[in-house]
Amino acid sequence: VKTFDLKSKAKSLRTKDMWFFGKNKKNKIIHPAARILRARFDAAQTTADNQRHWANADSLSADSAANIDVRRTLRNRARYEVANNSYARGIVSTLANDVVGTGPRLQMLTDDDRGNGIIESEFMNWASQIRLAQKLRTMRMARTSDGEAFGILSINRNLNSPVKLDLRLVEADQITTPWSVFSPQGSAVSLKTNSQGQKSIVDGIEFDQFGNPAFYYVLKNHPGSVSVVFEQDYSIVDAGSMIHWFRADRPGQSRGVPEITPALPLFAQLRRYTLAVIAAAETAADFAAVLYTDSPANGEAANLEPMDVVALEKRMATTLPDGWKLGQIEAHQPTTTYGEFKNQILNEIARCLNMPFNIAACNSSGYNYASGRLDHQTYYKSIRVDQADMALVILDRILQAWLDEAILISDYLPLSWRTIMSRCRATPCHQWFWDGTEHVDPAKEAKAQQMRLANHTTTLADEYAKQGKDWEVELRQRAREKQLMNELGISQQTITTSILEKDDESE
């Protein structure tokens, strides 16, 4: 805001740089407006060519775009494809197996070495009792096909473990507000609002004033259960006991959508094209032959009924009506582009999951060593991101709940851990180990590993972690093996030399 002399300023107006003025009641304060710029993006223009393509584009919020009806439809279609499409089933199960593997392994990093070993051993025994690895794989599959996975930390008295904590999985369909459709009395009920007048419940999740989940509304029975179709009984679960794992693609997104959503139309196209090729081949094969004549209409050929069917026996010679010839129809299906089309569709389907084609199709016939490793790098990075996210959202919560229960059991954990738990506001220092990825050429990888250790660009801890192993456990085991070899008089140098000589001969 600046004061101008209106008359003198008006004289300096030019046609190229046009200024617009606003004035107050005293005609002293002038508000110059900015120069009008005319610029545009081609993608923002609506033309006759792209109008239908962008017809479904909208400006809805994240929760409005992924409302309960949209997510229900996407879940049902994704589950249908996974249940009936072999490629979809294989992609989802392979992704879960690669991310979770045989299950994570815990390593405590506190100064109490004895306590660390006890907690690691007892936690892994408890994890095997509740089948934690299997439940984690189910949650990863649910996140792919349902968009989100839910688990409730509850007490299971039937567990064969001192700690009775359990992880109970529930489907996304059960996390919903029962009154979002109808209340038990049958009258519609509106959503609750917070003090600022904003909605505080988003389809089964109630948020506090800071936007954090506070409570979850869980139906006691699945809404798709036939036996309890009219029953709407539900429980309210505190957010501290609920694990909600999903990928938020937009800020403010509260519920997840299936990760294979962009690939659902492609799965349908793949199935339709395959069925069409089979149908075309069967149709061509069914019409074994056709009778035709070169004679003109009403000519010398014998009269036959149009579209009449003549039954031909296999491996038999026969005579034809006068003037007629027998022509056999060739089956031109499947076409030569059938395999290429399927490969391209599968490649596009797997892209939304950062999965290379050879893993999605379980076929590496068109790959060489270099291209195979290059394609796998993006996939393995994506797996490490999923593992880190799973460790933060799921495993750390489970470990903290397990420690809170275990510390209350008399003579179960060392007394020093009572002090550690009382001083720690968060989970004590720890890390999770996952299954390592197998190298295509172990010999080359071993040599590269030896060079990295020699020039100090890596550590034994990092190298063992790549294989999903605890370096302390492995070194102690190696020390025991060396001690036993020395007692038995086995020379380690002789074994190493013979192995290297065989490697040199093979090269």
Backbone torsions as a table, in degrees:
resi	resn	phi	psi	omega
1	VAL	NA	130.4	-177.3
2	LYS	-148.6	150.4	-179.8
3	THR	-89.1	131.1	-179.4
4	PHE	-126.7	155.8	168.7
5	ASP	-86.3	111.7	-170.7
6	LEU	-62.1	-40.2	-175.7
7	LYS	-70.0	-45.8	-179.5
8	SER	-67.7	-35.2	179.5
9	LYS	-69.0	-35.1	-179.2
10	ALA	-65.4	-29.7	180.0
11	LYS	-69.6	-25.2	-176.5
12	SER	-89.8	6.2	179.3
13	LEU	-66.9	137.0	176.6
14	ARG	-119.5	156.5	-178.7
15	THR	-71.4	-30.0	-178.0
16	LYS	-76.1	-44.8	-179.3
17	ASP	-107.5	89.3	-174.9
18	MET	-87.8	129.5	177.9
19	TRP	-113.8	141.3	177.3
20	PHE	-113.4	140.1	-174.5
21	PHE	-119.7	145.0	169.6
22	GLY	-121.4	150.0	-176.0
23	LYS	-138.2	153.0	177.1
24	ASN	-87.0	-170.2	-174.8
25	LYS	-65.8	-28.3	-178.2
26	LYS	-92.1	2.1	178.2
27	ASN	58.2	37.1	-179.5
28	LYS	-115.6	-35.9	-177.4
29	ILE	-93.9	122.8	-178.3
30	ILE	-113.5	134.1	178.9
31	HIS	-110.2	97.4	179.3
32	PRO	-73.0	132.3	176.5
33	ALA	-86.3	153.9	-179.2
34	ALA	-69.5	159.0	178.8
35	ARG	-65.2	138.3	-179.7
36	ILE	-74.9	118.8	178.0
37	LEU	-103.5	137.6	178.5
38	ARG	-113.2	103.9	179.4
39	ALA	-142.6	156.0	-177.7
40	ARG	-157.4	159.9	173.7
41	PHE	-106.1	137.2	179.1
42	ASP	-60.9	-36.0	-178.3
43	ALA	-70.2	-16.7	179.4
44	ALA	-89.2	-3.1	-179.7
45	GLN	-89.1	138.1	177.3
46	THR	-103.2	117.5	-178.7
47	THR	-122.5	174.9	178.7
48	ALA	-66.8	-25.3	-178.9
49	ASP	-77.8	-36.8	-175.3
50	ASN	-107.4	4.8	-176.2
51	GLN	-62.7	-44.1	-179.0
52	ARG	-71.8	-31.1	-179.0
53	HIS	-66.0	-40.1	-177.5
54	TRP	-98.2	19.6	-176.0
55	ALA	-64.8	-31.9	-176.7
56	ASN	-93.8	3.7	177.2
57	ALA	-70.2	135.9	-177.6
58	ASP	-140.5	175.9	179.8
59	SER	-117.9	31.9	-180.0
60	LEU	-71.0	156.9	175.8
61	SER	-72.5	171.9	-177.3
62	ALA	-62.2	-44.5	-178.8
63	ASP	-74.0	-31.3	178.0
64	SER	-72.4	-38.7	178.4
65	ALA	-66.8	-36.8	178.7
66	ALA	-104.6	56.0	-179.2
67	ASN	-73.9	179.0	-172.7
68	ILE	-63.7	-37.8	-179.0
69	ASP	-70.7	-41.2	179.4
70	VAL	-64.8	-45.4	-179.1
71	ARG	-66.4	-36.0	178.3
72	ARG	-64.0	-43.1	179.0
73	THR	-64.5	-44.3	179.6
74	LEU	-64.7	-40.4	178.4
75	ARG	-62.1	-46.4	-178.0
76	ASN	-62.5	-41.3	-179.0
77	ARG	-72.2	-38.4	178.2
78	ALA	-66.0	-41.5	178.0
79	ARG	-64.7	-36.8	179.4
80	TYR	-63.4	-44.3	-179.9
81	GLU	-66.1	-42.1	-179.9
82	VAL	-64.8	-34.0	-178.5
83	ALA	-78.6	-25.8	-172.6
84	ASN	-118.0	-13.3	-179.0
85	ASN	-106.2	121.0	-176.8
86	SER	-63.3	-40.5	178.8
87	TYR	-65.2	-43.2	178.9
88	ALA	-61.8	-43.0	178.7
89	ARG	-62.9	-44.1	-179.6
90	GLY	-66.2	-39.5	179.7
91	ILE	-63.7	-45.6	-178.1
92	VAL	-66.2	-45.8	-178.8
93	SER	-68.7	-37.2	177.7
94	THR	-64.1	-41.7	179.1
95	LEU	-62.8	-42.2	178.8
96	ALA	-65.9	-40.5	179.0
97	ASN	-66.3	-38.2	-178.9
98	ASP	-72.7	-34.6	-179.3
99	VAL	-75.7	-48.3	-174.7
100	VAL	-91.4	-41.4	-177.9
101	GLY	64.7	-137.6	177.4
102	THR	-82.1	-0.8	177.5
103	GLY	116.7	152.1	178.4
104	PRO	-74.2	154.5	177.5
105	ARG	-123.2	137.9	-172.8
106	LEU	-93.8	139.9	169.4
107	GLN	-133.4	118.4	176.5
108	MET	-82.4	144.1	-174.3
109	LEU	-121.7	27.0	177.3
110	THR	-81.8	175.8	-179.5
111	ASP	-78.5	-12.6	179.9
112	ASP	-87.7	92.8	-177.0
113	ASP	-64.5	-40.9	-179.4
114	ARG	-65.8	-44.5	178.2
115	GLY	-65.2	-35.4	177.9
116	ASN	-60.4	-45.5	-179.5
117	GLY	-63.9	-39.8	179.6
118	ILE	-64.8	-45.1	-177.7
119	ILE	-66.6	-42.2	178.8
120	GLU	-60.7	-44.3	-179.0
121	SER	-66.9	-46.5	-177.7
122	GLU	-68.3	-37.1	179.5
123	PHE	-66.6	-41.6	-179.8
124	MET	-68.0	-34.3	175.2
125	ASN	-64.5	-42.5	177.6
126	TRP	-65.2	-40.1	-179.8
127	ALA	-62.2	-37.0	177.9
128	SER	-70.4	-30.0	179.1
129	GLN	-68.4	-39.6	-179.5
130	ILE	-90.6	2.0	-178.3
131	ARG	56.0	54.6	-175.1
132	LEU	-62.5	-42.0	-178.9
133	ALA	-61.0	-42.8	179.4
134	GLN	-63.8	-40.2	179.5
135	LYS	-68.4	-35.0	177.1
136	LEU	-66.8	-38.6	176.4
137	ARG	-64.8	-38.5	177.3
138	THR	-64.1	-40.0	178.9
139	MET	-65.6	-36.6	178.6
140	ARG	-69.0	-37.8	176.8
141	MET	-67.3	-39.1	178.9
142	ALA	-65.5	-37.3	178.4
143	ARG	-65.3	-32.0	179.6
144	THR	-74.6	-44.7	-175.1
145	SER	-94.2	-30.3	-179.8
146	ASP	-101.2	-20.3	-178.7
147	GLY	96.5	-18.8	-177.1
148	GLU	-161.2	158.1	178.9
149	ALA	-132.5	139.3	-179.1
150	PHE	-122.8	139.5	175.6
151	GLY	-141.6	137.3	-178.5
152	ILE	-109.2	126.2	174.8
153	LEU	-79.9	111.1	-174.4
154	SER	-134.3	177.7	180.0
155	ILE	-103.6	131.2	178.1
156	ASN	-124.4	104.1	-175.5
157	ARG	-69.7	-15.2	-176.6
158	ASN	-88.4	0.7	179.9
159	LEU	-69.6	140.1	176.9
160	ASN	-87.9	61.6	-178.6
161	SER	-155.5	147.1	177.0
162	PRO	-58.6	-34.9	177.4
163	VAL	-89.7	120.2	-175.6
164	LYS	-93.2	14.3	177.7
165	LEU	-69.0	141.4	179.8
166	ASP	-141.7	158.1	176.7
167	LEU	-113.0	112.4	-178.5
168	ARG	-104.7	119.9	-178.0
169	LEU	-86.2	140.8	175.5
170	VAL	-131.3	149.9	-179.8
171	GLU	-78.4	157.4	-178.5
172	ALA	-62.9	-25.2	-179.6
173	ASP	-64.0	-27.5	-176.7
174	GLN	-82.7	-13.7	178.0
175	ILE	-92.9	95.6	-177.8
176	THR	-161.9	159.4	176.8
177	THR	-84.4	116.9	-176.8
178	PRO	-59.8	-32.2	-177.2
179	TRP	-86.7	2.8	176.8
180	SER	-66.3	-22.7	175.2
181	VAL	-104.3	-62.2	177.6
182	PHE	-147.5	145.6	173.6
183	SER	-78.6	167.7	178.1
184	PRO	-58.1	-25.9	178.6
185	GLN	-83.6	-7.9	177.3
186	GLY	94.3	0.4	178.9
187	SER	-100.7	146.0	-179.0
188	ALA	-68.2	141.9	-179.3
189	VAL	-124.9	133.4	-179.2
190	SER	-82.1	164.3	179.9
191	LEU	-72.5	151.2	177.6
192	LYS	-72.7	158.4	176.9
193	THR	-129.7	151.0	178.9
194	ASN	-88.1	-170.5	-175.5
195	SER	-65.8	-26.3	178.5
196	GLN	-85.9	1.5	179.3
197	GLY	82.4	10.3	179.2
198	GLN	-94.3	154.4	179.0
199	LYS	-65.7	132.0	-178.1
200	SER	-110.2	-1.5	178.0
201	ILE	-125.0	126.6	177.3
202	VAL	-122.9	94.7	174.8
203	ASP	45.7	66.6	173.3
204	GLY	93.7	-6.3	-179.7
205	ILE	-118.5	120.6	177.6
206	GLU	-100.1	128.8	-176.3
207	PHE	-106.6	150.5	175.6
208	ASP	-83.7	-172.8	-175.2
209	GLN	-71.0	-15.3	178.9
210	PHE	-97.1	3.4	179.2
211	GLY	86.2	11.1	178.3
212	ASN	-92.0	141.8	175.6
213	PRO	-60.4	131.8	179.9
214	ALA	-111.4	-43.8	-178.5
215	PHE	-141.4	154.3	175.8
216	TYR	-123.7	135.5	178.0
217	TYR	-98.0	116.0	-173.4
218	VAL	-118.1	121.1	175.1
219	LEU	-69.1	134.7	-180.0
220	LYS	-70.3	-23.0	178.5
221	ASN	-127.9	145.8	179.8
222	HIS	-64.8	134.6	-179.7
223	PRO	-63.2	-18.4	178.2
224	GLY	-90.9	3.0	178.6
225	SER	-74.4	128.8	-175.5
226	VAL	-71.7	-34.8	-173.7
227	SER	-72.1	-23.7	-177.2
228	VAL	-125.6	40.7	-173.5
229	VAL	-64.4	-28.3	-177.1
230	PHE	-100.4	5.1	-177.4
231	GLU	-95.3	130.8	-176.7
232	GLN	-124.0	34.2	178.5
233	ASP	-73.0	141.7	-175.6
234	TYR	-145.3	165.8	176.5
235	SER	-124.1	152.0	176.5
236	ILE	-106.3	116.4	-176.6
237	VAL	-107.1	131.7	177.6
238	ASP	-65.9	146.5	-177.6
239	ALA	-62.4	-26.0	178.3
240	GLY	-67.4	-19.8	-179.8
241	SER	-104.7	1.0	-178.0
242	MET	-112.5	133.0	173.9
243	ILE	-108.4	119.9	-178.6
244	HIS	-121.5	113.0	-175.9
245	TRP	-118.4	117.7	176.7
246	PHE	-156.0	168.3	178.5
247	ARG	-103.8	118.7	179.6
248	ALA	-88.4	108.4	179.6
249	ASP	-84.4	-17.8	-179.1
250	ARG	-133.1	148.3	175.7
251	PRO	-61.8	138.0	179.7
252	GLY	83.3	5.8	179.5
253	GLN	-77.5	128.1	-175.3
254	SER	-104.5	-25.6	179.4
255	ARG	-127.8	154.3	-176.4
256	GLY	-96.8	156.0	174.4
257	VAL	-114.5	154.4	-178.1
258	PRO	-54.7	137.8	-179.6
259	GLU	-69.6	-22.0	178.9
260	ILE	-93.3	17.4	179.4
261	THR	-56.9	-46.9	179.8
262	PRO	-63.9	-20.5	-176.6
263	ALA	-93.9	-6.3	-177.6
264	LEU	-60.0	-45.9	176.0
265	PRO	-62.7	-31.7	-180.0
266	LEU	-70.0	-38.2	175.0
267	PHE	-60.0	-41.7	179.1
268	ALA	-64.7	-41.6	178.6
269	GLN	-64.3	-39.7	-179.9
270	LEU	-63.0	-42.9	179.8
271	ARG	-69.3	-41.3	-179.4
272	ARG	-64.8	-40.6	-178.7
273	TYR	-67.5	-40.9	178.1
274	THR	-62.6	-44.8	179.4
275	LEU	-66.3	-35.4	179.3
276	ALA	-67.4	-39.8	178.6
277	VAL	-64.8	-42.9	179.0
278	ILE	-64.3	-43.0	-179.2
279	ALA	-63.8	-39.5	179.3
280	ALA	-65.9	-41.0	178.7
281	ALA	-65.8	-41.2	178.9
282	GLU	-66.3	-39.6	179.9
283	THR	-63.9	-43.7	178.9
284	ALA	-65.9	-34.3	-179.8
285	ALA	-75.2	-32.7	-179.9
286	ASP	-65.5	-42.5	177.1
287	PHE	-81.4	88.1	-173.3
288	ALA	-69.6	-36.9	-175.7
289	ALA	-155.8	167.2	178.8
290	VAL	-141.6	142.3	176.9
291	LEU	-92.4	131.4	179.2
292	TYR	-141.8	161.3	-179.3
293	THR	-138.4	148.6	176.2
294	ASP	-92.1	-4.5	-178.0
295	SER	-74.5	148.9	177.1
296	PRO	-68.6	169.9	179.5
297	ALA	-61.9	138.7	-177.6
298	ASN	58.3	33.5	-178.5
299	GLY	-92.0	-144.4	-174.2
300	GLU	-83.0	-14.6	-178.0
301	ALA	-67.9	149.3	179.0
302	ALA	-65.8	148.1	-179.1
303	ASN	-74.9	129.5	176.3
304	LEU	-130.0	152.2	176.7
305	GLU	-73.6	129.2	178.2
306	PRO	-59.8	144.0	177.5
307	MET	60.1	22.6	177.7
308	ASP	-76.6	147.7	-178.0
309	VAL	-103.0	129.7	177.9
310	VAL	-112.6	121.2	179.7
311	ALA	-78.9	126.8	179.2
312	LEU	-114.0	131.5	177.5
313	GLU	-86.4	150.9	-179.2
314	LYS	-70.3	141.4	174.6
315	ARG	54.7	38.8	179.2
316	MET	-127.9	142.4	174.7
317	ALA	-91.7	145.3	-176.3
318	THR	-146.0	164.8	176.5
319	THR	-106.1	151.2	-178.3
320	LEU	-109.5	159.0	176.3
321	PRO	-59.7	156.3	-176.4
322	ASP	-60.0	127.4	175.7
323	GLY	87.7	2.1	-176.7
324	TRP	-110.9	150.2	178.9
325	LYS	-122.9	158.8	-179.2
326	LEU	-107.4	120.2	177.7
327	GLY	-117.9	130.2	-178.0
328	GLN	-94.7	136.6	179.0
329	ILE	-87.2	131.0	178.7
330	GLU	-92.2	139.5	177.7
331	ALA	-86.2	112.2	-177.8
332	HIS	-94.9	16.3	179.4
333	GLN	-115.6	147.8	-0.7
334	PRO	-75.7	154.2	-179.5
335	THR	-72.7	164.9	-179.3
336	THR	-68.4	-21.3	-179.0
337	THR	-92.2	4.1	-177.3
338	TYR	-62.5	-49.6	-179.3
339	GLY	-64.2	-40.9	179.5
340	GLU	-64.7	-39.6	178.4
341	PHE	-62.7	-45.7	179.7
342	LYS	-62.0	-40.4	-179.7
343	ASN	-64.8	-41.3	179.8
344	GLN	-67.3	-40.0	178.2
345	ILE	-65.1	-43.4	178.7
346	LEU	-63.7	-38.1	177.6
347	ASN	-62.9	-41.6	178.5
348	GLU	-69.8	-36.3	178.3
349	ILE	-63.1	-46.2	-175.9
350	ALA	-73.3	-15.4	-176.6
351	ARG	-65.2	-35.3	-178.3
352	CYS	-67.9	-15.0	176.9
353	LEU	-107.1	9.4	-177.9
354	ASN	56.6	34.2	-178.9
355	MET	-106.1	129.5	178.3
356	PRO	-69.1	162.2	-174.7
357	PHE	-63.8	-41.2	-173.9
358	ASN	-67.3	-26.1	175.5
359	ILE	-79.6	-40.2	179.3
360	ALA	-65.2	-40.3	-178.0
361	ALA	-92.0	-9.0	-175.8
362	CYS	57.1	41.5	-176.4
363	ASN	-147.7	113.7	179.3
364	SER	-113.9	24.9	-176.6
365	SER	-65.0	-29.7	-179.4
366	GLY	-93.1	10.3	-176.4
367	TYR	-106.0	148.7	165.3
368	ASN	-107.6	-178.8	-174.4
369	TYR	-61.6	-45.9	-175.3
370	ALA	-67.7	-46.8	-177.8
371	SER	-66.9	-34.3	177.8
372	GLY	-63.3	-45.3	179.3
373	ARG	-67.1	-38.3	-178.7
374	LEU	-65.3	-43.0	179.0
375	ASP	-67.2	-31.5	-177.4
376	HIS	-75.7	-18.6	-176.9
377	GLN	-62.6	-46.3	178.2
378	THR	-63.0	-38.4	-179.6
379	TYR	-66.1	-44.3	-179.3
380	TYR	-68.7	-33.6	174.8
381	LYS	-64.1	-41.3	177.6
382	SER	-63.5	-37.9	178.3
383	ILE	-65.0	-41.7	178.5
384	ARG	-63.7	-35.2	176.5
385	VAL	-65.3	-44.2	178.1
386	ASP	-63.0	-40.2	179.4
387	GLN	-65.8	-41.6	177.3
388	ALA	-64.4	-40.8	178.4
389	ASP	-66.0	-41.2	177.8
390	MET	-65.0	-38.6	178.2
391	ALA	-64.6	-39.5	-177.5
392	LEU	-74.8	-44.5	-173.3
393	VAL	-83.9	-36.1	-171.9
394	ILE	-108.6	-59.0	-170.0
395	LEU	-67.1	-41.4	179.0
396	ASP	-64.0	-38.1	176.9
397	ARG	-64.7	-42.2	179.9
398	ILE	-65.8	-43.1	-179.9
399	LEU	-63.3	-42.0	178.9
400	GLN	-63.8	-42.1	177.9
401	ALA	-66.0	-37.8	178.8
402	TRP	-65.4	-42.8	178.5
403	LEU	-65.0	-38.5	178.3
404	ASP	-62.7	-36.0	177.7
405	GLU	-78.0	-40.6	-175.9
406	ALA	-68.5	-33.1	-177.1
407	ILE	-69.2	-18.8	179.9
408	LEU	-85.6	-10.7	-179.1
409	ILE	-85.9	128.1	-176.9
410	SER	-67.9	133.9	176.1
411	ASP	57.2	31.4	178.1
412	TYR	-100.1	-49.1	176.3
413	LEU	-108.0	156.9	177.3
414	PRO	-58.2	148.7	-178.9
415	LEU	-62.3	-28.7	-179.5
416	SER	-61.6	-25.8	-178.6
417	TRP	-75.8	-18.7	172.0
418	ARG	-64.5	-40.3	177.2
419	THR	-68.5	-41.1	-179.9
420	ILE	-62.7	-44.4	-178.7
421	MET	-68.6	-32.6	179.8
422	SER	-71.8	-28.9	-178.9
423	ARG	-88.2	-26.4	-176.9
424	CYS	-83.3	126.0	173.1
425	ARG	-83.4	-20.9	177.9
426	ALA	-123.2	-177.6	178.9
427	THR	-64.5	134.8	178.8
428	PRO	-56.2	159.4	-175.5
429	CYS	-56.2	133.0	-178.4
430	HIS	-162.8	172.7	172.6
431	GLN	-150.8	160.5	-177.5
432	TRP	-114.1	137.0	176.4
433	PHE	-106.8	138.3	178.4
434	TRP	-118.4	165.4	177.1
435	ASP	-59.2	137.1	177.3
436	GLY	-77.6	160.7	178.2
437	THR	-92.9	133.4	-178.6
438	GLU	-74.4	136.3	179.1
439	HIS	-82.5	147.0	-179.6
440	VAL	-67.9	-38.4	179.8
441	ASP	-123.5	93.3	-176.9
442	PRO	-61.5	-33.3	-178.6
443	ALA	-64.6	-46.1	178.7
444	LYS	-65.6	-37.9	179.2
445	GLU	-67.1	-37.5	179.1
446	ALA	-65.2	-40.9	178.0
447	LYS	-66.0	-40.9	177.5
448	ALA	-64.9	-37.2	177.3
449	GLN	-64.5	-41.4	178.6
450	GLN	-62.8	-40.2	178.7
451	MET	-67.3	-39.7	179.4
452	ARG	-65.4	-39.2	177.6
453	LEU	-68.6	-34.4	-178.8
454	ALA	-69.4	-39.0	-179.6
455	ASN	-95.3	12.9	172.1
456	HIS	60.6	36.1	174.7
457	THR	-97.6	2.2	175.9
458	THR	-151.3	174.9	179.0
459	THR	-128.8	163.3	176.5
460	LEU	-63.2	-34.7	179.3
461	ALA	-61.6	-43.4	-180.0
462	ASP	-68.2	-41.2	-178.4
463	GLU	-67.0	-40.3	177.1
464	TYR	-69.6	-34.8	179.6
465	ALA	-64.2	-33.6	177.0
466	LYS	-61.7	-28.0	178.2
467	GLN	-94.5	4.5	179.6
468	GLY	74.1	30.2	-177.1
469	LYS	-119.9	153.4	176.7
470	ASP	-87.9	119.7	-173.9
471	TRP	-64.7	-33.8	179.4
472	GLU	-66.8	-43.7	179.3
473	VAL	-64.1	-42.5	-177.8
474	GLU	-67.2	-39.9	179.8
475	LEU	-68.0	-38.9	176.9
476	ARG	-64.6	-40.3	177.1
477	GLN	-64.3	-40.3	179.3
478	ARG	-65.3	-37.6	178.6
479	ALA	-64.3	-40.7	177.7
480	ARG	-65.6	-37.8	178.6
481	GLU	-65.1	-42.9	179.3
482	LYS	-64.0	-39.9	179.0
483	GLN	-63.1	-42.4	178.7
484	LEU	-68.1	-36.5	177.6
485	MET	-64.1	-39.2	177.5
486	ASN	-66.6	-37.4	178.8
487	GLU	-66.3	-34.4	-179.2
488	LEU	-88.4	-2.6	178.3
489	GLY	75.8	26.9	178.4
490	ILE	-92.2	125.7	-177.8
491	SER	-87.4	121.2	178.0
492	GLN	-68.8	-33.1	-179.1
493	GLN	-64.7	-37.7	179.8
494	THR	-65.3	-41.9	179.6
495	ILE	-64.3	-44.6	-178.8
496	THR	-64.1	-42.3	-178.9
497	THR	-64.7	-40.9	-179.7
498	SER	-66.3	-37.0	178.6
499	ILE	-66.4	-42.8	-179.3
500	LEU	-66.2	-37.2	179.3
501	GLU	-64.9	-37.8	178.5
502	LYS	-66.9	-39.1	178.1
503	ASP	-63.5	-40.8	179.6
504	ASP	-65.6	-38.7	179.8
505	GLU	-66.6	-37.5	179.6
506	SER	-67.0	-33.8	178.3
507	GLU	-73.8	NA	NA
